[in-house]
Amino acid sequence: MNPRAKLRHSIRKPAPAARGGHLCLNAAGVRAPLSPYSSLAPEPGKDAFHRVPLIPAKVRDAVERVLTGFGGARRVPVVWQDCSWQAQVIVLPEPSILPRRAPLRASRSGPLLWSVSPTCRNTQHPSSVAALRRVDATRNTPPSIPSNSMKTYTDTHARGCKSAPRASRGFTLVELLVVISIIAILAAMLLPVIGRVKVKAQVKKAQIETASIANAIHTYEADYSKFPVSAAALSAASTVPAASGGPEDFTYGTAGVTCVGPAGLNSPAGSGFSAPGGTLLRVVNPPQVGYNTNNAEVMAALLDVEYWPNSPGVPTINLGHVKNPQKTTYLPAHMSGDKVSSGVGLDGTYRDPWGNPYIITIDLNYDDKARDAFYRLPAVSVGGLNGLIPKGSGASTVYEANGPVMVWSAGPDKLIDPGSPANKGANKDNVLSWKQ
């Protein structure tokens, strides 16, 4: 029995050929007009595998002509997949580049074409598609595109094209003056605040550095049982007779170094700090000591330096590491590239954040008290200001610190005043190691 005779199919919705349907043959070979969207339902109890789709007449005739070559006595079964899909095809004319600023051409019957400027040189944009989009000529909107056409509407304006610049309104003179006035007011309010913050940071730095110098000297003295001083300083302090207040302590002051005042550098070198009234004041040892220098001697021993860059032919007191045999760096000081900046300069002098040398006084009479050349004055330390202790009586009274080392700086105003108390005037902002 013919297998195809066992299958029965029924047409769900026949469609006449007048509606655009196609003449197809069913499984029994009977011609029947059918719409492209009609389908055949399988017999109840049959699954989709046993469905035999409608076969167009032209396809059936072609297949039968091929199969007849095997002989009329033999039939070859053909299985057709029920998964046909008719896609809508849109054919566009060959693209052409329209002139710049070409007007839109529209008619009641024809399509509307978008124009694209030929000056656009964006090669990444498919201008052949973007230049020829169909739109409704009357509403100027994109056409309705079937969902199965796999096309989406995109912007028809070519990427990279810049529209003509629009005239921008500038600022008026009044507006500019208002803005400038606001900026000036804000600057006047902020600059003093910024300046005070900077000064506080410099003072804090000076406090840390003075404490570091004092601690380095104490550590050196603990390692070598002596202070980092030269033989000349030790001899000058110890040979002062008792009648003159000796033996004395030694102050490394302003000798041989250029200080910085409010108006700039104080020339010549060794002229001292600036004082109120435009005068200069040297910080040196009492006349009976007879020897003065700056803190470069102490730095040579604490930093284990034999020659300073400013004087490569002149050795320091540490030549051959005689003052620091263990070659230990006791002070974490940074080196500056000149002789006026903060840090240890090319001449070996350790300067504060304002460019002035640190004043160092060391107890060389070994009474565990330091007597500074400036703060020993009664007019400065009157009443024991900053914790200093008076020694002597009457005109011979001097003030000492209860410790072997004193380190101080002239402070942010770069001034000292021998006639003013330590807590007033130019001396008020001085940075003191023993006051911390």
Number of C-alpha atoms within 10 A of each C-alpha: 5 8 7 12 9 10 15 15 17 12 15 11 12 16 19 14 13 9 10 12 17 17 21 22 20 20 18 12 13 9 15 20 17 24 19 16 12 14 16 17 17 19 14 7 6 11 10 11 10 11 20 21 21 24 17 16 17 12 12 15 12 10 12 13 11 10 15 13 9 11 8 8 6 10 12 9 10 7 11 12 9 14 6 10 9 8 10 11 9 9 6 11 8 8 12 12 13 15 12 12 10 11 11 10 12 16 10 9 8 12 17 21 20 19 23 23 16 13 10 15 12 12 10 9 14 12 19 15 13 20 21 21 19 20 18 18 19 11 8 11 11 16 14 11 13 11 9 11 11 10 10 10 12 10 10 17 15 21 15 13 14 8 6 6 6 6 6 6 6 7 8 8 8 9 11 10 11 11 10 12 12 11 12 12 10 11 11 11 11 11 11 11 10 10 10 11 11 12 16 12 12 17 20 13 13 26 21 14 25 24 17 18 25 21 15 19 23 18 16 22 13 11 12 13 10 13 23 23 22 15 9 12 20 18 15 20 24 18 15 19 13 10 7 12 12 15 20 28 28 29 31 27 25 26 20 16 24 22 28 21 22 13 9 10 16 18 13 11 13 20 19 27 24 26 20 14 7 11 11 19 18 17 22 24 24 18 9 15 22 15 19 20 19 24 24 21 20 25 26 26 30 27 19 25 22 19 18 18 14 13 12 11 9 12 14 24 25 24 16 13 16 13 25 23 12 11 14 12 17 20 20 12 17 11 15 17 14 14 21 25 18 22 23 23 23 18 20 26 28 29 24 28 21 22 22 29 31 24 26 24 24 26 23 26 19 13 13 14 22 27 29 30 23 22 23 21 20 22 16 22 24 19 14 15 17 16 14 23 18 19 13 10 8 8 7 11 12 23 27 23 23 16 15 22 26 27 23 24 28 27 23 22 16 23 24 26 24 18 15 17 20 22 14 11 14 23 23 17 19 21 23 19 21 18 13 10
